[in-house]
Amino acid sequence: MRKQKGAPEPIGDVLKNVVENLSQAKKKGIFEVLSAWPALAGKELSRHARPVSLKKGVLLVSVDESAWLYQANFQKEELFKALKKKAGAEKIRKIQFRIGEIR
């Protein structure tokens, strides 16, 4: 069936488009951070720590072991400033590190 010119769109189609656009905007923020992470964190830290999510301004970074968790926390303020400047990640208010799997 052809859509008539000027006919209203079905609400299901409108909602689907809104949800897809919101999802893409969310993903864009974490992708900016992921692409900038190796350069900002440095070669060694970026092998042991990786951003996993960005929710409500909190960047969650997974770290593979406690020694690197300590190192990441030691560099936290420097990383925060660099991310805000380089990645254009104005959405980031805080960085949290946790022990977890690195993929």
Jmol script that loads the backbone (N, CA, C; Angstrom):
load data "model"
ATOM      1  N   MET A   1       0.845  -1.178   0.000  1.00  0.00           N
ATOM      2  CA  MET A   1       0.000   0.000   0.000  1.00  0.00           C
ATOM      3  C   MET A   1       0.891   1.242   0.000  1.00  0.00           C
ATOM      4  N   ARG A   2       0.572   2.170  -0.860  1.00  0.00           N
ATOM      5  CA  ARG A   2       1.325   3.414  -0.973  1.00  0.00           C
ATOM      6  C   ARG A   2       0.879   4.424   0.060  1.00  0.00           C
ATOM      7  N   LYS A   3       1.864   5.151   0.554  1.00  0.00           N
ATOM      8  CA  LYS A   3       1.563   6.215   1.508  1.00  0.00           C
ATOM      9  C   LYS A   3       1.149   7.453   0.715  1.00  0.00           C
ATOM     10  N   GLN A   4       0.018   8.016   1.073  1.00  0.00           N
ATOM     11  CA  GLN A   4      -0.456   9.215   0.387  1.00  0.00           C
ATOM     12  C   GLN A   4       0.321  10.431   0.858  1.00  0.00           C
ATOM     13  N   LYS A   5       0.573  11.345  -0.090  1.00  0.00           N
ATOM     14  CA  LYS A   5       1.283  12.561   0.251  1.00  0.00           C
ATOM     15  C   LYS A   5       0.475  13.354   1.281  1.00  0.00           C
ATOM     16  N   GLY A   6       1.165  13.757   2.363  1.00  0.00           N
ATOM     17  CA  GLY A   6       0.504  14.531   3.409  1.00  0.00           C
ATOM     18  C   GLY A   6      -0.228  13.676   4.431  1.00  0.00           C
ATOM     19  N   ALA A   7      -0.255  12.351   4.227  1.00  0.00           N
ATOM     20  CA  ALA A   7      -0.926  11.460   5.182  1.00  0.00           C
ATOM     21  C   ALA A   7      -0.060  11.318   6.431  1.00  0.00           C
ATOM     22  N   PRO A   8      -0.681  11.234   7.594  1.00  0.00           N
ATOM     23  CA  PRO A   8       0.101  11.084   8.828  1.00  0.00           C
ATOM     24  C   PRO A   8       0.820   9.729   8.862  1.00  0.00           C
ATOM     25  N   GLU A   9       2.001   9.732   9.489  1.00  0.00           N
ATOM     26  CA  GLU A   9       2.759   8.489   9.649  1.00  0.00           C
ATOM     27  C   GLU A   9       2.155   7.690  10.792  1.00  0.00           C
ATOM     28  N   PRO A  10       2.199   6.383  10.674  1.00  0.00           N
ATOM     29  CA  PRO A  10       1.726   5.551  11.796  1.00  0.00           C
ATOM     30  C   PRO A  10       2.589   5.813  13.036  1.00  0.00           C
ATOM     31  N   ILE A  11       1.961   5.847  14.174  1.00  0.00           N
ATOM     32  CA  ILE A  11       2.655   6.159  15.428  1.00  0.00           C
ATOM     33  C   ILE A  11       3.791   5.176  15.699  1.00  0.00           C
ATOM     34  N   GLY A  12       3.630   3.933  15.302  1.00  0.00           N
ATOM     35  CA  GLY A  12       4.679   2.927  15.486  1.00  0.00           C
ATOM     36  C   GLY A  12       5.952   3.305  14.746  1.00  0.00           C
ATOM     37  N   ASP A  13       5.799   3.822  13.525  1.00  0.00           N
ATOM     38  CA  ASP A  13       6.961   4.246  12.738  1.00  0.00           C
ATOM     39  C   ASP A  13       7.643   5.451  13.379  1.00  0.00           C
ATOM     40  N   VAL A  14       6.859   6.382  13.869  1.00  0.00           N
ATOM     41  CA  VAL A  14       7.405   7.578  14.511  1.00  0.00           C
ATOM     42  C   VAL A  14       8.193   7.186  15.757  1.00  0.00           C
ATOM     43  N   LEU A  15       7.614   6.331  16.597  1.00  0.00           N
ATOM     44  CA  LEU A  15       8.287   5.905  17.826  1.00  0.00           C
ATOM     45  C   LEU A  15       9.564   5.127  17.521  1.00  0.00           C
ATOM     46  N   LYS A  16       9.522   4.285  16.511  1.00  0.00           N
ATOM     47  CA  LYS A  16      10.700   3.518  16.117  1.00  0.00           C
ATOM     48  C   LYS A  16      11.838   4.466  15.728  1.00  0.00           C
ATOM     49  N   ASN A  17      11.528   5.493  14.951  1.00  0.00           N
ATOM     50  CA  ASN A  17      12.547   6.464  14.541  1.00  0.00           C
ATOM     51  C   ASN A  17      13.115   7.232  15.732  1.00  0.00           C
ATOM     52  N   VAL A  18      12.270   7.610  16.667  1.00  0.00           N
ATOM     53  CA  VAL A  18      12.721   8.347  17.857  1.00  0.00           C
ATOM     54  C   VAL A  18      13.668   7.476  18.682  1.00  0.00           C
ATOM     55  N   VAL A  19      13.297   6.222  18.917  1.00  0.00           N
ATOM     56  CA  VAL A  19      14.128   5.313  19.710  1.00  0.00           C
ATOM     57  C   VAL A  19      15.464   5.059  19.021  1.00  0.00           C
ATOM     58  N   GLU A  20      15.455   4.856  17.715  1.00  0.00           N
ATOM     59  CA  GLU A  20      16.702   4.635  16.973  1.00  0.00           C
ATOM     60  C   GLU A  20      17.619   5.848  17.054  1.00  0.00           C
ATOM     61  N   ASN A  21      17.063   7.040  16.926  1.00  0.00           N
ATOM     62  CA  ASN A  21      17.871   8.261  16.995  1.00  0.00           C
ATOM     63  C   ASN A  21      18.475   8.463  18.381  1.00  0.00           C
ATOM     64  N   LEU A  22      17.710   8.180  19.429  1.00  0.00           N
ATOM     65  CA  LEU A  22      18.229   8.298  20.793  1.00  0.00           C
ATOM     66  C   LEU A  22      19.341   7.293  21.030  1.00  0.00           C
ATOM     67  N   SER A  23      19.148   6.081  20.550  1.00  0.00           N
ATOM     68  CA  SER A  23      20.152   5.036  20.711  1.00  0.00           C
ATOM     69  C   SER A  23      21.449   5.413  20.009  1.00  0.00           C
ATOM     70  N   GLN A  24      21.361   5.967  18.818  1.00  0.00           N
ATOM     71  CA  GLN A  24      22.550   6.377  18.075  1.00  0.00           C
ATOM     72  C   GLN A  24      23.273   7.511  18.786  1.00  0.00           C
ATOM     73  N   ALA A  25      22.553   8.434  19.373  1.00  0.00           N
ATOM     74  CA  ALA A  25      23.173   9.544  20.102  1.00  0.00           C
ATOM     75  C   ALA A  25      23.941   9.028  21.311  1.00  0.00           C
ATOM     76  N   LYS A  26      23.372   8.055  22.025  1.00  0.00           N
ATOM     77  CA  LYS A  26      24.037   7.467  23.177  1.00  0.00           C
ATOM     78  C   LYS A  26      25.326   6.780  22.758  1.00  0.00           C
ATOM     79  N   LYS A  27      25.245   5.997  21.691  1.00  0.00           N
ATOM     80  CA  LYS A  27      26.410   5.261  21.211  1.00  0.00           C
ATOM     81  C   LYS A  27      27.500   6.207  20.745  1.00  0.00           C
ATOM     82  N   LYS A  28      27.138   7.321  20.166  1.00  0.00           N
ATOM     83  CA  LYS A  28      28.127   8.273  19.655  1.00  0.00           C
ATOM     84  C   LYS A  28      29.045   8.753  20.778  1.00  0.00           C
ATOM     85  N   GLY A  29      28.485   9.039  21.943  1.00  0.00           N
ATOM     86  CA  GLY A  29      29.287   9.510  23.071  1.00  0.00           C
ATOM     87  C   GLY A  29      30.349   8.505  23.494  1.00  0.00           C
ATOM     88  N   ILE A  30      29.995   7.246  23.622  1.00  0.00           N
ATOM     89  CA  ILE A  30      30.967   6.232  24.049  1.00  0.00           C
ATOM     90  C   ILE A  30      31.946   5.935  22.924  1.00  0.00           C
ATOM     91  N   PHE A  31      31.519   6.014  21.671  1.00  0.00           N
ATOM     92  CA  PHE A  31      32.436   5.779  20.553  1.00  0.00           C
ATOM     93  C   PHE A  31      33.498   6.867  20.479  1.00  0.00           C
ATOM     94  N   GLU A  32      33.138   8.102  20.778  1.00  0.00           N
ATOM     95  CA  GLU A  32      34.126   9.193  20.820  1.00  0.00           C
ATOM     96  C   GLU A  32      35.188   8.895  21.872  1.00  0.00           C
ATOM     97  N   VAL A  33      34.741   8.441  23.013  1.00  0.00           N
ATOM     98  CA  VAL A  33      35.660   8.135  24.108  1.00  0.00           C
ATOM     99  C   VAL A  33      36.540   6.938  23.744  1.00  0.00           C
ATOM    100  N   LEU A  34      35.929   5.883  23.194  1.00  0.00           N
ATOM    101  CA  LEU A  34      36.690   4.688  22.825  1.00  0.00           C
ATOM    102  C   LEU A  34      37.769   4.992  21.793  1.00  0.00           C
ATOM    103  N   SER A  35      37.437   5.819  20.828  1.00  0.00           N
ATOM    104  CA  SER A  35      38.422   6.123  19.790  1.00  0.00           C
ATOM    105  C   SER A  35      39.574   6.970  20.330  1.00  0.00           C
ATOM    106  N   ALA A  36      39.313   7.811  21.310  1.00  0.00           N
ATOM    107  CA  ALA A  36      40.357   8.671  21.872  1.00  0.00           C
ATOM    108  C   ALA A  36      41.138   7.996  23.001  1.00  0.00           C
ATOM    109  N   TRP A  37      40.593   6.947  23.585  1.00  0.00           N
ATOM    110  CA  TRP A  37      41.156   6.327  24.782  1.00  0.00           C
ATOM    111  C   TRP A  37      42.622   5.912  24.647  1.00  0.00           C
ATOM    112  N   PRO A  38      43.030   5.153  23.628  1.00  0.00           N
ATOM    113  CA  PRO A  38      44.438   4.719  23.573  1.00  0.00           C
ATOM    114  C   PRO A  38      45.430   5.880  23.584  1.00  0.00           C
ATOM    115  N   ALA A  39      45.136   6.934  22.871  1.00  0.00           N
ATOM    116  CA  ALA A  39      46.045   8.084  22.831  1.00  0.00           C
ATOM    117  C   ALA A  39      46.072   8.821  24.165  1.00  0.00           C
ATOM    118  N   LEU A  40      44.928   8.913  24.814  1.00  0.00           N
ATOM    119  CA  LEU A  40      44.845   9.667  26.071  1.00  0.00           C
ATOM    120  C   LEU A  40      45.372   8.878  27.268  1.00  0.00           C
ATOM    121  N   ALA A  41      45.063   7.592  27.297  1.00  0.00           N
ATOM    122  CA  ALA A  41      45.463   6.765  28.440  1.00  0.00           C
ATOM    123  C   ALA A  41      46.913   6.293  28.323  1.00  0.00           C
ATOM    124  N   GLY A  42      47.431   6.277  27.113  1.00  0.00           N
ATOM    125  CA  GLY A  42      48.784   5.771  26.904  1.00  0.00           C
ATOM    126  C   GLY A  42      48.762   4.290  26.584  1.00  0.00           C
ATOM    127  N   LYS A  43      49.866   3.841  26.004  1.00  0.00           N
ATOM    128  CA  LYS A  43      49.970   2.463  25.520  1.00  0.00           C
ATOM    129  C   LYS A  43      49.748   1.423  26.621  1.00  0.00           C
ATOM    130  N   GLU A  44      50.424   1.590  27.742  1.00  0.00           N
ATOM    131  CA  GLU A  44      50.344   0.598  28.818  1.00  0.00           C
ATOM    132  C   GLU A  44      48.960   0.555  29.480  1.00  0.00           C
ATOM    133  N   LEU A  45      48.474   1.701  29.925  1.00  0.00           N
ATOM    134  CA  LEU A  45      47.182   1.725  30.607  1.00  0.00           C
ATOM    135  C   LEU A  45      46.049   1.286  29.678  1.00  0.00           C
ATOM    136  N   SER A  46      46.107   1.673  28.421  1.00  0.00           N
ATOM    137  CA  SER A  46      45.020   1.316  27.505  1.00  0.00           C
ATOM    138  C   SER A  46      44.970  -0.189  27.222  1.00  0.00           C
ATOM    139  N   ARG A  47      46.068  -0.900  27.478  1.00  0.00           N
ATOM    140  CA  ARG A  47      46.044  -2.363  27.351  1.00  0.00           C
ATOM    141  C   ARG A  47      45.358  -3.028  28.544  1.00  0.00           C
ATOM    142  N   HIS A  48      45.284  -2.318  29.650  1.00  0.00           N
ATOM    143  CA  HIS A  48      44.740  -2.895  30.877  1.00  0.00           C
ATOM    144  C   HIS A  48      43.432  -2.250  31.343  1.00  0.00           C
ATOM    145  N   ALA A  49      43.034  -1.185  30.675  1.00  0.00           N
ATOM    146  CA  ALA A  49      41.810  -0.469  31.075  1.00  0.00           C
ATOM    147  C   ALA A  49      41.065  -0.034  29.822  1.00  0.00           C
ATOM    148  N   ARG A  50      39.749  -0.229  29.834  1.00  0.00           N
ATOM    149  CA  ARG A  50      38.957   0.123  28.662  1.00  0.00           C
ATOM    150  C   ARG A  50      37.597   0.665  29.096  1.00  0.00           C
ATOM    151  N   PRO A  51      37.175   1.800  28.514  1.00  0.00           N
ATOM    152  CA  PRO A  51      35.835   2.335  28.803  1.00  0.00           C
ATOM    153  C   PRO A  51      34.768   1.334  28.358  1.00  0.00           C
ATOM    154  N   VAL A  52      33.760   1.154  29.199  1.00  0.00           N
ATOM    155  CA  VAL A  52      32.691   0.203  28.854  1.00  0.00           C
ATOM    156  C   VAL A  52      31.324   0.855  28.736  1.00  0.00           C
ATOM    157  N   SER A  53      31.123   1.978  29.417  1.00  0.00           N
ATOM    158  CA  SER A  53      29.818   2.637  29.297  1.00  0.00           C
ATOM    159  C   SER A  53      29.919   4.101  29.698  1.00  0.00           C
ATOM    160  N   LEU A  54      28.947   4.850  29.220  1.00  0.00           N
ATOM    161  CA  LEU A  54      28.821   6.263  29.569  1.00  0.00           C
ATOM    162  C   LEU A  54      27.348   6.500  29.849  1.00  0.00           C
ATOM    163  N   LYS A  55      27.021   6.600  31.134  1.00  0.00           N
ATOM    164  CA  LYS A  55      25.626   6.770  31.544  1.00  0.00           C
ATOM    165  C   LYS A  55      25.520   7.907  32.544  1.00  0.00           C
ATOM    166  N   LYS A  56      24.612   8.807  32.262  1.00  0.00           N
ATOM    167  CA  LYS A  56      24.345   9.945  33.146  1.00  0.00           C
ATOM    168  C   LYS A  56      25.622  10.699  33.516  1.00  0.00           C
ATOM    169  N   GLY A  57      26.519  10.835  32.545  1.00  0.00           N
ATOM    170  CA  GLY A  57      27.742  11.588  32.757  1.00  0.00           C
ATOM    171  C   GLY A  57      28.863  10.828  33.439  1.00  0.00           C
ATOM    172  N   VAL A  58      28.631   9.560  33.772  1.00  0.00           N
ATOM    173  CA  VAL A  58      29.654   8.752  34.439  1.00  0.00           C
ATOM    174  C   VAL A  58      30.264   7.781  33.430  1.00  0.00           C
ATOM    175  N   LEU A  59      31.559   7.941  33.206  1.00  0.00           N
ATOM    176  CA  LEU A  59      32.289   7.039  32.326  1.00  0.00           C
ATOM    177  C   LEU A  59      32.799   5.881  33.172  1.00  0.00           C
ATOM    178  N   LEU A  60      32.333   4.682  32.875  1.00  0.00           N
ATOM    179  CA  LEU A  60      32.757   3.487  33.598  1.00  0.00           C
ATOM    180  C   LEU A  60      33.879   2.826  32.802  1.00  0.00           C
ATOM    181  N   VAL A  61      35.007   2.628  33.470  1.00  0.00           N
ATOM    182  CA  VAL A  61      36.179   2.036  32.825  1.00  0.00           C
ATOM    183  C   VAL A  61      36.512   0.736  33.540  1.00  0.00           C
ATOM    184  N   SER A  62      36.586  -0.336  32.774  1.00  0.00           N
ATOM    185  CA  SER A  62      36.930  -1.645  33.304  1.00  0.00           C
ATOM    186  C   SER A  62      38.451  -1.807  33.282  1.00  0.00           C
ATOM    187  N   VAL A  63      39.011  -2.302  34.394  1.00  0.00           N
ATOM    188  CA  VAL A  63      40.450  -2.486  34.542  1.00  0.00           C
ATOM    189  C   VAL A  63      40.701  -3.947  34.885  1.00  0.00           C
ATOM    190  N   ASP A  64      41.731  -4.550  34.273  1.00  0.00           N
ATOM    191  CA  ASP A  64      41.889  -5.994  34.399  1.00  0.00           C
ATOM    192  C   ASP A  64      42.493  -6.509  35.702  1.00  0.00           C
ATOM    193  N   GLU A  65      43.170  -5.671  36.479  1.00  0.00           N
ATOM    194  CA  GLU A  65      43.701  -6.148  37.757  1.00  0.00           C
ATOM    195  C   GLU A  65      43.924  -4.984  38.724  1.00  0.00           C
ATOM    196  N   SER A  66      44.086  -5.310  39.998  1.00  0.00           N
ATOM    197  CA  SER A  66      44.131  -4.283  41.038  1.00  0.00           C
ATOM    198  C   SER A  66      45.307  -3.315  40.897  1.00  0.00           C
ATOM    199  N   ALA A  67      46.461  -3.791  40.451  1.00  0.00           N
ATOM    200  CA  ALA A  67      47.606  -2.882  40.289  1.00  0.00           C
ATOM    201  C   ALA A  67      47.290  -1.812  39.244  1.00  0.00           C
ATOM    202  N   TRP A  68      46.615  -2.189  38.173  1.00  0.00           N
ATOM    203  CA  TRP A  68      46.243  -1.222  37.141  1.00  0.00           C
ATOM    204  C   TRP A  68      45.077  -0.347  37.585  1.00  0.00           C
ATOM    205  N   LEU A  69      44.238  -0.872  38.460  1.00  0.00           N
ATOM    206  CA  LEU A  69      43.165  -0.060  39.043  1.00  0.00           C
ATOM    207  C   LEU A  69      43.786   1.081  39.855  1.00  0.00           C
ATOM    208  N   TYR A  70      44.801   0.756  40.640  1.00  0.00           N
ATOM    209  CA  TYR A  70      45.518   1.773  41.419  1.00  0.00           C
ATOM    210  C   TYR A  70      46.143   2.811  40.488  1.00  0.00           C
ATOM    211  N   GLN A  71      46.810   2.348  39.437  1.00  0.00           N
ATOM    212  CA  GLN A  71      47.455   3.251  38.488  1.00  0.00           C
ATOM    213  C   GLN A  71      46.433   4.148  37.796  1.00  0.00           C
ATOM    214  N   ALA A  72      45.301   3.565  37.400  1.00  0.00           N
ATOM    215  CA  ALA A  72      44.247   4.335  36.721  1.00  0.00           C
ATOM    216  C   ALA A  72      43.696   5.415  37.644  1.00  0.00           C
ATOM    217  N   ASN A  73      43.467   5.071  38.902  1.00  0.00           N
ATOM    218  CA  ASN A  73      42.975   6.069  39.858  1.00  0.00           C
ATOM    219  C   ASN A  73      43.998   7.169  40.096  1.00  0.00           C
ATOM    220  N   PHE A  74      45.254   6.812  40.049  1.00  0.00           N
ATOM    221  CA  PHE A  74      46.326   7.786  40.203  1.00  0.00           C
ATOM    222  C   PHE A  74      46.308   8.796  39.049  1.00  0.00           C
ATOM    223  N   GLN A  75      45.934   8.351  37.853  1.00  0.00           N
ATOM    224  CA  GLN A  75      45.898   9.198  36.664  1.00  0.00           C
ATOM    225  C   GLN A  75      44.505   9.765  36.367  1.00  0.00           C
ATOM    226  N   LYS A  76      43.571   9.531  37.235  1.00  0.00           N
ATOM    227  CA  LYS A  76      42.168   9.880  36.999  1.00  0.00           C
ATOM    228  C   LYS A  76      41.952  11.337  36.589  1.00  0.00           C
ATOM    229  N   GLU A  77      42.494  12.260  37.345  1.00  0.00           N
ATOM    230  CA  GLU A  77      42.275  13.686  37.069  1.00  0.00           C
ATOM    231  C   GLU A  77      42.866  14.085  35.716  1.00  0.00           C
ATOM    232  N   GLU A  78      44.049  13.587  35.430  1.00  0.00           N
ATOM    233  CA  GLU A  78      44.705  13.864  34.154  1.00  0.00           C
ATOM    234  C   GLU A  78      43.886  13.292  32.984  1.00  0.00           C
ATOM    235  N   LEU A  79      43.399  12.065  33.142  1.00  0.00           N
ATOM    236  CA  LEU A  79      42.565  11.435  32.114  1.00  0.00           C
ATOM    237  C   LEU A  79      41.261  12.204  31.910  1.00  0.00           C
ATOM    238  N   PHE A  80      40.675  12.626  33.004  1.00  0.00           N
ATOM    239  CA  PHE A  80      39.417  13.366  32.944  1.00  0.00           C
ATOM    240  C   PHE A  80      39.585  14.647  32.131  1.00  0.00           C
ATOM    241  N   LYS A  81      40.618  15.401  32.435  1.00  0.00           N
ATOM    242  CA  LYS A  81      40.873  16.654  31.713  1.00  0.00           C
ATOM    243  C   LYS A  81      41.157  16.397  30.235  1.00  0.00           C
ATOM    244  N   ALA A  82      41.955  15.381  29.958  1.00  0.00           N
ATOM    245  CA  ALA A  82      42.303  15.056  28.571  1.00  0.00           C
ATOM    246  C   ALA A  82      41.078  14.607  27.782  1.00  0.00           C
ATOM    247  N   LEU A  83      40.229  13.813  28.397  1.00  0.00           N
ATOM    248  CA  LEU A  83      39.005  13.349  27.725  1.00  0.00           C
ATOM    249  C   LEU A  83      38.086  14.515  27.414  1.00  0.00           C
ATOM    250  N   LYS A  84      37.924  15.400  28.362  1.00  0.00           N
ATOM    251  CA  LYS A  84      37.054  16.563  28.159  1.00  0.00           C
ATOM    252  C   LYS A  84      37.568  17.425  27.014  1.00  0.00           C
ATOM    253  N   LYS A  85      38.878  17.572  26.931  1.00  0.00           N
ATOM    254  CA  LYS A  85      39.485  18.434  25.924  1.00  0.00           C
ATOM    255  C   LYS A  85      39.558  17.762  24.549  1.00  0.00           C
ATOM    256  N   LYS A  86      40.127  16.590  24.493  1.00  0.00           N
ATOM    257  CA  LYS A  86      40.420  15.914  23.230  1.00  0.00           C
ATOM    258  C   LYS A  86      39.197  15.233  22.620  1.00  0.00           C
ATOM    259  N   ALA A  87      38.456  14.506  23.392  1.00  0.00           N
ATOM    260  CA  ALA A  87      37.356  13.708  22.863  1.00  0.00           C
ATOM    261  C   ALA A  87      36.093  14.533  22.664  1.00  0.00           C
ATOM    262  N   GLY A  88      36.100  15.759  23.142  1.00  0.00           N
ATOM    263  CA  GLY A  88      34.889  16.559  23.048  1.00  0.00           C
ATOM    264  C   GLY A  88      33.772  15.926  23.863  1.00  0.00           C
ATOM    265  N   ALA A  89      34.163  15.216  24.893  1.00  0.00           N
ATOM    266  CA  ALA A  89      33.206  14.463  25.689  1.00  0.00           C
ATOM    267  C   ALA A  89      32.659  15.335  26.819  1.00  0.00           C
ATOM    268  N   GLU A  90      31.969  16.395  26.438  1.00  0.00           N
ATOM    269  CA  GLU A  90      31.413  17.312  27.435  1.00  0.00           C
ATOM    270  C   GLU A  90      30.363  16.648  28.311  1.00  0.00           C
ATOM    271  N   LYS A  91      29.928  15.477  27.904  1.00  0.00           N
ATOM    272  CA  LYS A  91      28.918  14.746  28.671  1.00  0.00           C
ATOM    273  C   LYS A  91      29.510  14.075  29.911  1.00  0.00           C
ATOM    274  N   ILE A  92      30.836  13.969  29.964  1.00  0.00           N
ATOM    275  CA  ILE A  92      31.477  13.258  31.070  1.00  0.00           C
ATOM    276  C   ILE A  92      31.629  14.185  32.279  1.00  0.00           C
ATOM    277  N   ARG A  93      31.057  13.749  33.405  1.00  0.00           N
ATOM    278  CA  ARG A  93      31.173  14.488  34.655  1.00  0.00           C
ATOM    279  C   ARG A  93      32.142  13.800  35.619  1.00  0.00           C
ATOM    280  N   LYS A  94      32.315  12.484  35.403  1.00  0.00           N
ATOM    281  CA  LYS A  94      33.060  11.694  36.376  1.00  0.00           C
ATOM    282  C   LYS A  94      33.562  10.416  35.707  1.00  0.00           C
ATOM    283  N   ILE A  95      34.704   9.911  36.184  1.00  0.00           N
ATOM    284  CA  ILE A  95      35.223   8.628  35.712  1.00  0.00           C
ATOM    285  C   ILE A  95      35.250   7.668  36.894  1.00  0.00           C
ATOM    286  N   GLN A  96      34.743   6.475  36.682  1.00  0.00           N
ATOM    287  CA  GLN A  96      34.792   5.429  37.705  1.00  0.00           C
ATOM    288  C   GLN A  96      35.545   4.237  37.127  1.00  0.00           C
ATOM    289  N   PHE A  97      36.455   3.685  37.916  1.00  0.00           N
ATOM    290  CA  PHE A  97      37.192   2.496  37.502  1.00  0.00           C
ATOM    291  C   PHE A  97      36.704   1.315  38.328  1.00  0.00           C
ATOM    292  N   ARG A  98      36.690   0.142  37.707  1.00  0.00           N
ATOM    293  CA  ARG A  98      36.330  -1.085  38.420  1.00  0.00           C
ATOM    294  C   ARG A  98      37.097  -2.245  37.808  1.00  0.00           C
ATOM    295  N   ILE A  99      37.323  -3.254  38.607  1.00  0.00           N
ATOM    296  CA  ILE A  99      37.971  -4.469  38.120  1.00  0.00           C
ATOM    297  C   ILE A  99      36.956  -5.218  37.255  1.00  0.00           C
ATOM    298  N   GLY A 100      37.407  -5.629  36.089  1.00  0.00           N
ATOM    299  CA  GLY A 100      36.515  -6.344  35.187  1.00  0.00           C
ATOM    300  C   GLY A 100      37.254  -6.893  33.998  1.00  0.00           C
ATOM    301  N   GLU A 101      36.514  -7.487  33.124  1.00  0.00           N
ATOM    302  CA  GLU A 101      37.079  -8.107  31.932  1.00  0.00           C
ATOM    303  C   GLU A 101      37.395  -7.052  30.872  1.00  0.00           C
ATOM    304  N   ILE A 102      38.532  -7.220  30.223  1.00  0.00           N
ATOM    305  CA  ILE A 102      38.934  -6.343  29.125  1.00  0.00           C
ATOM    306  C   ILE A 102      38.807  -7.135  27.840  1.00  0.00           C
ATOM    307  N   ARG A 103      38.057  -6.604  26.897  1.00  0.00           N
ATOM    308  CA  ARG A 103      37.886  -7.300  25.606  1.00  0.00           C
ATOM    309  C   ARG A 103      38.600  -6.554  24.532  1.00  0.00           C
TER     310      ARG A 103
END
end "model"
wireframe off; spacefill off
backbone 0.3
color backbone group
